Amino acid sequence: MTAPTLPETLERLHELVPDRVTNVGYTTARVMVHDRLIYLDLEDPAQFGPWLEYALREECAARGLRMSYHQTPLVGGGYGWLVGLGDPLEAPHLGAADTPAEALGLALLKALTAQVDR
């Protein structure tokens, strides 16, 4: 099973937290940071990465989810990111991706999906 693309992850997050992630398209999205709506160009990681990560961190904090970030070496060279949400002594919800923002999005999606499934 392959990880969802960033637009797919954001679309699903929009369904679960529509006040935080909105107007998701294939190359654009908007996120709420504090009380400000921020436009994201998903084709420009330098532009969307910090804003997306900040918006998702705010959502995690609002839900009381503890975060842990780890940069990990990849088999073919380079580095990727692993983000865990929840209690590290229990099974945390993990997300892995090329950027911290994308890894956090995957981890948050898993955490929210687990809450909905309860």
N, CA, C and O atoms as a GROMACS GRO file, in nm:
protein
  472
    1MET      N    1   0.085  -0.118   0.000
    1MET     CA    2   0.000   0.000   0.000
    1MET      C    3   0.089   0.124   0.000
    1MET      O    4   0.180   0.137   0.082
    2THR      N    5   0.062   0.214  -0.092
    2THR     CA    6   0.141   0.337  -0.099
    2THR      C    7   0.072   0.447  -0.019
    2THR      O    8  -0.049   0.447   0.001
    3ALA      N    9   0.154   0.542   0.026
    3ALA     CA   10   0.101   0.655   0.101
    3ALA      C   11   0.020   0.744   0.008
    3ALA      O   12   0.051   0.754  -0.111
    4PRO      N   13  -0.083   0.808   0.060
    4PRO     CA   14  -0.159   0.900  -0.025
    4PRO      C   15  -0.074   1.020  -0.067
    4PRO      O   16   0.022   1.055   0.001
    5THR      N   17  -0.110   1.080  -0.178
    5THR     CA   18  -0.042   1.202  -0.221
    5THR      C   19  -0.078   1.315  -0.126
    5THR      O   20  -0.173   1.304  -0.048
    6LEU      N   21  -0.002   1.424  -0.132
    6LEU     CA   22  -0.032   1.539  -0.047
    6LEU      C   23  -0.173   1.592  -0.072
    6LEU      O   24  -0.245   1.617   0.025
    7PRO      N   25  -0.217   1.611  -0.198
    7PRO     CA   26  -0.355   1.657  -0.218
    7PRO      C   27  -0.459   1.560  -0.160
    7PRO      O   28  -0.561   1.603  -0.106
    8GLU      N   29  -0.434   1.429  -0.172
    8GLU     CA   30  -0.527   1.330  -0.115
    8GLU      C   31  -0.530   1.340   0.037
    8GLU      O   32  -0.637   1.333   0.098
    9THR      N   33  -0.414   1.356   0.099
    9THR     CA   34  -0.407   1.371   0.244
    9THR      C   35  -0.483   1.496   0.288
    9THR      O   36  -0.560   1.491   0.384
   10LEU      N   37  -0.461   1.607   0.218
   10LEU     CA   38  -0.528   1.732   0.255
   10LEU      C   39  -0.679   1.724   0.232
   10LEU      O   40  -0.756   1.780   0.310
   11GLU      N   41  -0.720   1.656   0.126
   11GLU     CA   42  -0.864   1.641   0.101
   11GLU      C   43  -0.930   1.564   0.215
   11GLU      O   44  -1.038   1.600   0.262
   12ARG      N   45  -0.864   1.458   0.260
   12ARG     CA   46  -0.919   1.379   0.372
   12ARG      C   47  -0.916   1.460   0.502
   12ARG      O   48  -1.011   1.454   0.580
   13LEU      N   49  -0.808   1.536   0.524
   13LEU     CA   50  -0.804   1.622   0.643
   13LEU      C   51  -0.914   1.728   0.636
   13LEU      O   52  -0.973   1.763   0.739
   14HIS      N   53  -0.943   1.778   0.517
   14HIS     CA   54  -1.052   1.874   0.500
   14HIS      C   55  -1.184   1.814   0.547
   14HIS      O   56  -1.264   1.882   0.610
   15GLU      N   57  -1.206   1.686   0.516
   15GLU     CA   58  -1.328   1.619   0.560
   15GLU      C   59  -1.335   1.608   0.712
   15GLU      O   60  -1.443   1.618   0.770
   16LEU      N   61  -1.220   1.589   0.775
   16LEU     CA   62  -1.216   1.566   0.920
   16LEU      C   63  -1.202   1.695   1.002
   16LEU      O   64  -1.253   1.704   1.114
   17VAL      N   65  -1.133   1.795   0.946
   17VAL     CA   66  -1.114   1.923   1.016
   17VAL      C   67  -1.135   2.039   0.917
   17VAL      O   68  -1.040   2.109   0.881
   18PRO      N   69  -1.260   2.059   0.873
   18PRO     CA   70  -1.287   2.159   0.770
   18PRO      C   71  -1.256   2.302   0.812
   18PRO      O   72  -1.236   2.389   0.727
   19ASP      N   73  -1.252   2.329   0.941
   19ASP     CA   74  -1.217   2.465   0.987
   19ASP      C   75  -1.068   2.492   0.975
   19ASP      O   76  -1.026   2.608   0.978
   20ARG      N   77  -0.987   2.388   0.962
   20ARG     CA   78  -0.842   2.404   0.956
   20ARG      C   79  -0.789   2.392   0.812
   20ARG      O   80  -0.701   2.470   0.772
   21VAL      N   81  -0.841   2.298   0.735
   21VAL     CA   82  -0.795   2.274   0.597
   21VAL      C   83  -0.916   2.292   0.505
   21VAL      O   84  -1.019   2.228   0.524
   22THR      N   85  -0.902   2.380   0.405
   22THR     CA   86  -1.015   2.411   0.318
   22THR      C   87  -0.970   2.436   0.175
   22THR      O   88  -0.851   2.451   0.148
   23ASN      N   89  -1.066   2.439   0.084
   23ASN     CA   90  -1.042   2.471  -0.057
   23ASN      C   91  -0.926   2.391  -0.115
   23ASN      O   92  -0.833   2.449  -0.172
   24VAL      N   93  -0.929   2.260  -0.101
   24VAL     CA   94  -0.821   2.175  -0.150
   24VAL      C   95  -0.840   2.146  -0.298
   24VAL      O   96  -0.947   2.101  -0.340
   25GLY      N   97  -0.737   2.172  -0.376
   25GLY     CA   98  -0.734   2.138  -0.517
   25GLY      C   99  -0.613   2.049  -0.542
   25GLY      O  100  -0.546   2.009  -0.447
   26TYR      N  101  -0.586   2.017  -0.667
   26TYR     CA  102  -0.472   1.930  -0.694
   26TYR      C  103  -0.339   1.999  -0.668
   26TYR      O  104  -0.242   1.933  -0.629
   27THR      N  105  -0.332   2.130  -0.687
   27THR     CA  106  -0.206   2.203  -0.667
   27THR      C  107  -0.217   2.316  -0.566
   27THR      O  108  -0.119   2.385  -0.540
   28THR      N  109  -0.334   2.336  -0.508
   28THR     CA  110  -0.352   2.444  -0.410
   28THR      C  111  -0.439   2.398  -0.294
   28THR      O  112  -0.514   2.300  -0.304
   29ALA      N  113  -0.427   2.471  -0.185
   29ALA     CA  114  -0.514   2.449  -0.068
   29ALA      C  115  -0.509   2.576   0.016
   29ALA      O  116  -0.428   2.665  -0.008
   30ARG      N  117  -0.595   2.582   0.114
   30ARG     CA  118  -0.591   2.690   0.212
   30ARG      C  119  -0.597   2.627   0.350
   30ARG      O  120  -0.668   2.529   0.372
   31VAL      N  121  -0.521   2.685   0.443
   31VAL     CA  122  -0.522   2.638   0.581
   31VAL      C  123  -0.541   2.756   0.674
   31VAL      O  124  -0.506   2.870   0.641
   32MET      N  125  -0.598   2.728   0.790
   32MET     CA  126  -0.619   2.831   0.890
   32MET      C  127  -0.503   2.827   0.989
   32MET      O  128  -0.477   2.724   1.051
   33VAL      N  129  -0.434   2.940   1.002
   33VAL     CA  130  -0.325   2.955   1.098
   33VAL      C  131  -0.365   3.072   1.187
   33VAL      O  132  -0.385   3.184   1.139
   34HIS      N  133  -0.376   3.046   1.316
   34HIS     CA  134  -0.438   3.142   1.409
   34HIS      C  135  -0.576   3.174   1.351
   34HIS      O  136  -0.656   3.083   1.333
   35ASP      N  137  -0.605   3.295   1.322
   35ASP     CA  138  -0.734   3.329   1.261
   35ASP      C  139  -0.715   3.382   1.120
   35ASP      O  140  -0.794   3.464   1.073
   36ARG      N  141  -0.612   3.335   1.053
   36ARG     CA  142  -0.577   3.382   0.920
   36ARG      C  143  -0.584   3.268   0.819
   36ARG      O  144  -0.528   3.161   0.844
   37LEU      N  145  -0.650   3.289   0.708
   37LEU     CA  146  -0.656   3.188   0.602
   37LEU      C  147  -0.536   3.206   0.510
   37LEU      O  148  -0.517   3.312   0.452
   38ILE      N  149  -0.453   3.101   0.497
   38ILE     CA  150  -0.328   3.106   0.420
   38ILE      C  151  -0.343   3.022   0.294
   38ILE      O  152  -0.384   2.906   0.300
   39TYR      N  153  -0.310   3.080   0.179
   39TYR     CA  154  -0.311   3.010   0.051
   39TYR      C  155  -0.182   2.931   0.037
   39TYR      O  156  -0.074   2.983   0.064
   40LEU      N  157  -0.192   2.804  -0.006
   40LEU     CA  158  -0.076   2.718  -0.025
   40LEU      C  159  -0.063   2.677  -0.172
   40LEU      O  160  -0.160   2.635  -0.234
   41ASP      N  161   0.056   2.691  -0.224
   41ASP     CA  162   0.089   2.639  -0.358
   41ASP      C  163   0.158   2.505  -0.334
   41ASP      O  164   0.275   2.502  -0.294
   42LEU      N  165   0.088   2.396  -0.358
   42LEU     CA  166   0.140   2.263  -0.326
   42LEU      C  167   0.255   2.219  -0.416
   42LEU      O  168   0.316   2.115  -0.392
   43GLU      N  169   0.285   2.296  -0.519
   43GLU     CA  170   0.398   2.265  -0.605
   43GLU      C  171   0.525   2.334  -0.557
   43GLU      O  172   0.631   2.316  -0.618
   44ASP      N  173   0.518   2.410  -0.449
   44ASP     CA  174   0.633   2.484  -0.397
   44ASP      C  175   0.652   2.450  -0.249
   44ASP      O  176   0.601   2.522  -0.162
   45PRO      N  177   0.727   2.340  -0.217
   45PRO     CA  178   0.744   2.300  -0.078
   45PRO      C  179   0.802   2.408   0.012
   45PRO      O  180   0.770   2.414   0.131
   46ALA      N  181   0.886   2.494  -0.043
   46ALA     CA  182   0.943   2.602   0.040
   46ALA      C  183   0.834   2.700   0.084
   46ALA      O  184   0.846   2.761   0.190
   47GLN      N  185   0.729   2.715   0.004
   47GLN     CA  186   0.620   2.805   0.039
   47GLN      C  187   0.517   2.734   0.127
   47GLN      O  188   0.478   2.788   0.231
   48PHE      N  189   0.473   2.613   0.086
   48PHE     CA  190   0.364   2.551   0.161
   48PHE      C  191   0.411   2.482   0.288
   48PHE      O  192   0.335   2.474   0.385
   49GLY      N  193   0.535   2.431   0.291
   49GLY     CA  194   0.581   2.350   0.404
   49GLY      C  195   0.566   2.415   0.539
   49GLY      O  196   0.501   2.358   0.626
   50PRO      N  197   0.624   2.533   0.561
   50PRO     CA  198   0.614   2.595   0.693
   50PRO      C  199   0.470   2.629   0.734
   50PRO      O  200   0.433   2.609   0.849
   51TRP      N  201   0.390   2.680   0.640
   51TRP     CA  202   0.252   2.716   0.674
   51TRP      C  203   0.168   2.594   0.704
   51TRP      O  204   0.091   2.593   0.800
   52LEU      N  205   0.182   2.490   0.623
   52LEU     CA  206   0.106   2.368   0.645
   52LEU      C  207   0.146   2.305   0.778
   52LEU      O  208   0.059   2.264   0.856
   53GLU      N  209   0.275   2.297   0.803
   53GLU     CA  210   0.320   2.239   0.930
   53GLU      C  211   0.267   2.318   1.048
   53GLU      O  212   0.222   2.259   1.147
   54TYR      N  213   0.270   2.450   1.040
   54TYR     CA  214   0.222   2.533   1.151
   54TYR      C  215   0.073   2.512   1.174
   54TYR      O  216   0.029   2.499   1.288
   55ALA      N  217  -0.006   2.507   1.066
   55ALA     CA  218  -0.149   2.485   1.080
   55ALA      C  219  -0.178   2.349   1.143
   55ALA      O  220  -0.264   2.338   1.230
   56LEU      N  221  -0.106   2.245   1.099
   56LEU     CA  222  -0.129   2.112   1.153
   56LEU      C  223  -0.080   2.101   1.298
   56LEU      O  224  -0.141   2.030   1.378
   57ARG      N  225   0.028   2.170   1.331
   57ARG     CA  226   0.074   2.173   1.470
   57ARG      C  227  -0.032   2.237   1.560
   57ARG      O  228  -0.057   2.189   1.671
   58GLU      N  229  -0.094   2.344   1.512
   58GLU     CA  230  -0.200   2.409   1.589
   58GLU      C  231  -0.316   2.311   1.613
   58GLU      O  232  -0.372   2.306   1.722
   59GLU      N  233  -0.352   2.235   1.509
   59GLU     CA  234  -0.460   2.137   1.523
   59GLU      C  235  -0.423   2.029   1.624
   59GLU      O  236  -0.506   1.989   1.706
   60CYS      N  237  -0.300   1.981   1.619
   60CYS     CA  238  -0.255   1.879   1.715
   60CYS      C  239  -0.258   1.934   1.857
   60CYS      O  240  -0.302   1.865   1.949
   61ALA      N  241  -0.211   2.057   1.876
   61ALA     CA  242  -0.210   2.118   2.009
   61ALA      C  243  -0.352   2.136   2.061
   61ALA      O  244  -0.378   2.112   2.179
   62ALA      N  245  -0.444   2.176   1.973
   62ALA     CA  246  -0.583   2.194   2.014
   62ALA      C  247  -0.646   2.063   2.059
   62ALA      O  248  -0.738   2.062   2.141
   63ARG      N  249  -0.597   1.952   2.005
   63ARG     CA  250  -0.649   1.820   2.040
   63ARG      C  251  -0.567   1.751   2.150
   63ARG      O  252  -0.599   1.639   2.190
   64GLY      N  253  -0.463   1.817   2.196
   64GLY     CA  254  -0.380   1.760   2.302
   64GLY      C  255  -0.292   1.645   2.255
   64GLY      O  256  -0.254   1.560   2.335
   65LEU      N  257  -0.261   1.641   2.126
   65LEU     CA  258  -0.177   1.533   2.073
   65LEU      C  259  -0.030   1.570   2.087
   65LEU      O  260   0.013   1.676   2.041
   66ARG      N  261   0.047   1.484   2.149
   66ARG     CA  262   0.192   1.506   2.162
   66ARG      C  263   0.260   1.469   2.032
   66ARG      O  264   0.224   1.370   1.967
   67MET      N  265   0.360   1.549   1.993
   67MET     CA  266   0.430   1.528   1.866
   67MET      C  267   0.576   1.493   1.890
   67MET      O  268   0.638   1.544   1.982
   68SER      N  269   0.629   1.406   1.805
   68SER     CA  270   0.773   1.381   1.804
   68SER      C  271   0.817   1.372   1.659
   68SER      O  272   0.752   1.308   1.576
   69TYR      N  273   0.929   1.438   1.629
   69TYR     CA  274   0.984   1.444   1.493
   69TYR      C  275   1.118   1.372   1.490
   69TYR      O  276   1.199   1.386   1.583
   70HIS      N  277   1.142   1.297   1.385
   70HIS     CA  278   1.272   1.230   1.367
   70HIS      C  279   1.309   1.237   1.220
   70HIS      O  280   1.229   1.204   1.133
   71GLN      N  281   1.432   1.279   1.193
   71GLN     CA  282   1.483   1.274   1.056
   71GLN      C  283   1.554   1.140   1.041
   71GLN      O  284   1.640   1.106   1.123
   72THR      N  285   1.519   1.065   0.937
   72THR     CA  286   1.572   0.930   0.922
   72THR      C  287   1.642   0.914   0.787
   72THR      O  288   1.596   0.969   0.687
   73PRO      N  289   1.752   0.839   0.785
   73PRO     CA  290   1.820   0.815   0.656
   73PRO      C  291   1.736   0.721   0.570
   73PRO      O  292   1.671   0.629   0.620
   74LEU      N  293   1.739   0.746   0.440
   74LEU     CA  294   1.665   0.661   0.345
   74LEU      C  295   1.760   0.561   0.282
   74LEU      O  296   1.880   0.586   0.272
   75VAL      N  297   1.707   0.447   0.241
   75VAL     CA  298   1.788   0.340   0.184
   75VAL      C  299   1.866   0.387   0.063
   75VAL      O  300   1.985   0.354   0.050
   76GLY      N  301   1.805   0.462  -0.026
   76GLY     CA  302   1.872   0.507  -0.148
   76GLY      C  303   1.956   0.632  -0.130
   76GLY      O  304   2.010   0.684  -0.227
   77GLY      N  305   1.969   0.680  -0.009
   77GLY     CA  306   2.041   0.803   0.019
   77GLY      C  307   1.945   0.915   0.052
   77GLY      O  308   1.826   0.908   0.021
   78GLY      N  309   1.995   1.017   0.115
   78GLY     CA  310   1.912   1.129   0.156
   78GLY      C  311   1.843   1.102   0.288
   78GLY      O  312   1.874   1.005   0.358
   79TYR      N  313   1.749   1.188   0.321
   79TYR     CA  314   1.678   1.177   0.448
   79TYR      C  315   1.529   1.197   0.428
   79TYR      O  316   1.486   1.264   0.334
   80GLY      N  317   1.452   1.139   0.518
   80GLY     CA  318   1.307   1.158   0.522
   80GLY      C  319   1.268   1.194   0.663
   80GLY      O  320   1.353   1.199   0.752
   81TRP      N  321   1.141   1.218   0.684
   81TRP     CA  322   1.090   1.256   0.816
   81TRP      C  323   0.989   1.155   0.867
   81TRP      O  324   0.909   1.102   0.790
   82LEU      N  325   0.996   1.128   0.996
   82LEU     CA  326   0.901   1.042   1.064
   82LEU      C  327   0.842   1.124   1.178
   82LEU      O  328   0.915   1.177   1.261
   83VAL      N  329   0.710   1.133   1.182
   83VAL     CA  330   0.641   1.207   1.286
   83VAL      C  331   0.549   1.111   1.360
   83VAL      O  332   0.475   1.035   1.298
   84GLY      N  333   0.554   1.115   1.493
   84GLY     CA  334   0.465   1.036   1.576
   84GLY      C  335   0.373   1.126   1.655
   84GLY      O  336   0.416   1.228   1.708
   85LEU      N  337   0.247   1.090   1.664
   85LEU     CA  338   0.149   1.164   1.742
   85LEU      C  339   0.090   1.074   1.847
   85LEU      O  340   0.058   0.958   1.820
   86GLY      N  341   0.074   1.126   1.967
   86GLY     CA  342   0.014   1.049   2.074
   86GLY      C  343   0.118   1.014   2.179
   86GLY      O  344   0.228   1.069   2.178
   87ASP      N  345   0.084   0.923   2.267
   87ASP     CA  346   0.171   0.881   2.375
   87ASP      C  347   0.282   0.791   2.320
   87ASP      O  348   0.252   0.686   2.262
   88PRO      N  349   0.410   0.830   2.336
   88PRO     CA  350   0.518   0.747   2.280
   88PRO      C  351   0.531   0.611   2.349
   88PRO      O  352   0.592   0.520   2.292
   89LEU      N  353   0.474   0.595   2.468
   89LEU     CA  354   0.480   0.466   2.537
   89LEU      C  355   0.372   0.370   2.486
   89LEU      O  356   0.380   0.249   2.507
   90GLU      N  357   0.273   0.425   2.419
   90GLU     CA  358   0.172   0.343   2.353
   90GLU      C  359   0.206   0.342   2.204
   90GLU      O  360   0.312   0.392   2.165
   91ALA      N  361   0.120   0.289   2.123
   91ALA     CA  362   0.145   0.288   1.978
   91ALA      C  363   0.108   0.424   1.920
   91ALA      O  364  -0.011   0.454   1.906
   92PRO      N  365   0.208   0.508   1.887
   92PRO     CA  366   0.175   0.640   1.831
   92PRO      C  367   0.128   0.626   1.686
   92PRO      O  368   0.155   0.526   1.620
   93HIS      N  369   0.059   0.727   1.640
   93HIS     CA  370   0.019   0.734   1.500
   93HIS      C  371   0.137   0.792   1.423
   93HIS      O  372   0.180   0.904   1.452
   94LEU      N  373   0.188   0.718   1.326
   94LEU     CA  374   0.310   0.756   1.256
   94LEU      C  375   0.282   0.804   1.113
   94LEU      O  376   0.194   0.751   1.044
   95GLY      N  377   0.358   0.904   1.071
   95GLY     CA  378   0.355   0.950   0.934
   95GLY      C  379   0.498   0.964   0.885
   95GLY      O  380   0.584   1.014   0.958
   96ALA      N  381   0.526   0.920   0.764
   96ALA     CA  382   0.661   0.929   0.707
   96ALA      C  383   0.651   0.991   0.570
   96ALA      O  384   0.567   0.953   0.489
   97ALA      N  385   0.739   1.089   0.543
   97ALA     CA  386   0.738   1.158   0.414
   97ALA      C  387   0.869   1.233   0.394
   97ALA      O  388   0.957   1.230   0.480
   98ASP      N  389   0.879   1.299   0.280
   98ASP     CA  390   1.000   1.375   0.247
   98ASP      C  391   1.014   1.504   0.326
   98ASP      O  392   1.126   1.551   0.347
   99THR      N  393   0.901   1.562   0.370
   99THR     CA  394   0.905   1.688   0.444
   99THR      C  395   0.835   1.670   0.579
   99THR      O  396   0.748   1.583   0.592
  100PRO      N  397   0.872   1.750   0.678
  100PRO     CA  398   0.804   1.741   0.808
  100PRO      C  399   0.654   1.770   0.797
  100PRO      O  400   0.574   1.705   0.865
  101ALA      N  401   0.615   1.864   0.713
  101ALA     CA  402   0.474   1.899   0.699
  101ALA      C  403   0.393   1.782   0.646
  101ALA      O  404   0.285   1.751   0.697
  102GLU      N  405   0.445   1.716   0.543
  102GLU     CA  406   0.374   1.601   0.485
  102GLU      C  407   0.367   1.485   0.584
  102GLU      O  408   0.264   1.419   0.594
  103ALA      N  409   0.476   1.459   0.658
  103ALA     CA  410   0.477   1.352   0.757
  103ALA      C  411   0.377   1.381   0.868
  103ALA      O  412   0.306   1.291   0.913
  104LEU      N  413   0.370   1.506   0.912
  104LEU     CA  414   0.275   1.545   1.016
  104LEU      C  415   0.132   1.529   0.964
  104LEU      O  416   0.044   1.483   1.038
  105GLY      N  417   0.108   1.566   0.838
  105GLY     CA  418  -0.025   1.549   0.780
  105GLY      C  419  -0.069   1.404   0.779
  105GLY      O  420  -0.184   1.374   0.811
  106LEU      N  421   0.020   1.313   0.743
  106LEU     CA  422  -0.013   1.170   0.742
  106LEU      C  423  -0.039   1.118   0.883
  106LEU      O  424  -0.132   1.041   0.905
  107ALA      N  425   0.044   1.161   0.979
  107ALA     CA  426   0.026   1.117   1.117
  107ALA      C  427  -0.107   1.169   1.174
  107ALA      O  428  -0.179   1.096   1.240
  108LEU      N  429  -0.138   1.296   1.146
  108LEU     CA  430  -0.264   1.354   1.195
  108LEU      C  431  -0.383   1.284   1.131
  108LEU      O  432  -0.483   1.258   1.198
  109LEU      N  433  -0.373   1.253   1.004
  109LEU     CA  434  -0.480   1.180   0.936
  109LEU      C  435  -0.504   1.046   1.004
  109LEU      O  436  -0.619   1.007   1.024
  110LYS      N  437  -0.399   0.974   1.037
  110LYS     CA  438  -0.413   0.845   1.106
  110LYS      C  439  -0.475   0.863   1.244
  110LYS      O  440  -0.562   0.784   1.283
  111ALA      N  441  -0.432   0.965   1.318
  111ALA     CA  442  -0.485   0.989   1.452
  111ALA      C  443  -0.634   1.024   1.446
  111ALA      O  444  -0.713   0.972   1.525
  112LEU      N  445  -0.673   1.111   1.354
  112LEU     CA  446  -0.812   1.151   1.342
  112LEU      C  447  -0.900   1.037   1.294
  112LEU      O  448  -1.013   1.021   1.340
  113THR      N  449  -0.848   0.958   1.201
  113THR     CA  450  -0.923   0.842   1.151
  113THR      C  451  -0.946   0.742   1.264
  113THR      O  452  -1.054   0.683   1.274
  114ALA      N  453  -0.846   0.723   1.349
  114ALA     CA  454  -0.860   0.632   1.462
  114ALA      C  455  -0.967   0.682   1.559
  114ALA      O  456  -1.042   0.602   1.615
  115GLN      N  457  -0.975   0.814   1.580
  115GLN     CA  458  -1.078   0.870   1.668
  115GLN      C  459  -1.217   0.852   1.609
  115GLN      O  460  -1.311   0.822   1.682
  116VAL      N  461  -1.231   0.868   1.477
  116VAL     CA  462  -1.360   0.853   1.411
  116VAL      C  463  -1.405   0.708   1.416
  116VAL      O  464  -1.523   0.680   1.432
  117ASP      N  465  -1.309   0.614   1.404
  117ASP     CA  466  -1.342   0.472   1.402
  117ASP      C  467  -1.380   0.417   1.539
  117ASP      O  468  -1.432   0.306   1.548
  118ARG      N  469  -1.355   0.493   1.644
  118ARG     CA  470  -1.389   0.441   1.779
  118ARG      C  471  -1.536   0.437   1.803
  118ARG      O  472  -1.580   0.397   1.910
   0.00000   0.00000   0.00000
